[in-house]
Amino acid sequence: MASPCPAARRSGKIPKTKELHGGWRRDGYEIRLVDTPAWRLATLTPVPVPARLVQPHPVVKALQGLSHPMGLTRSVQNRAFRLIHALLTATQKAGHIAAIGKPNAPPPHRPRSDPAHFTITAQGQTYEFRVLQEQDRAEHVPTQKELADAQKYSWVRTPRHDYSPADRLRICVSGGLPHSAGEWADTAACPLEDQLSEIVQEVGLRGKAAERKRLADLEEAHQKRLR
């Protein structure tokens, strides 16, 4: 049975201040109409991205000094630095603290679990950030040598696709309780420049959630001592 929630959302009959939450329960499928969190309705202030870096953020300056910054090709490095500078400047104004991570030179197809390029600490909770370069995929055309080797050796497999670095970037964050997202990527309709305000908001939301958990843990420990 398909969930009726997506169809109900598309109908346009649900108020903007409400959301439908659906899920299976013991007695069947339950649909609840709940209040939309205030942060989803907030109007976000765009984060300005400089056209060129005159006085880069200290973390950006440290990244610029690396021999192979974040594993990015030179065609996207400058833009990545400007995006990071804008993000760190905005989060710093919100009271958060940025620091350099461990941006070792990664392999071409590095996983998202590689060492962080930089970190942002909000409400005592540290979040790790990575800036990844997207890859374009094209169908692989086997060479004559590859075809000959495949016929000669049964274990030889020619690759199905070729990958090449694209000019698109992706920003990933890990740590804490996710709210809106954990990754933001360039799209034709919305470049990362237009998504930085969402990332700034996400850092603040995760920091507030971490602080609420800290206070709840303190209260729970206090109650245990009383008992």
ABEGO torsion letter per residue (X at the ends): XBBAAAAAAAAGABBAABBBBBBBBAAEBBBBBBBBBAAAABBBBBBBBBABBABBBAAAAAAAABABBGGBBAAAAAAAAAAAAAAAAAAAAAGBBBBBBBBBBBBABBBAABBBABBBBBGGBBBBBBBBBBBBBBBBBBBAAAAAAAAABAABBBBABBBBBBABBBBBBBEEBBBABABBBBBAABBAAAAAAAAAAAAAAAAAAAAAAAAAAAAAAAAAAAX
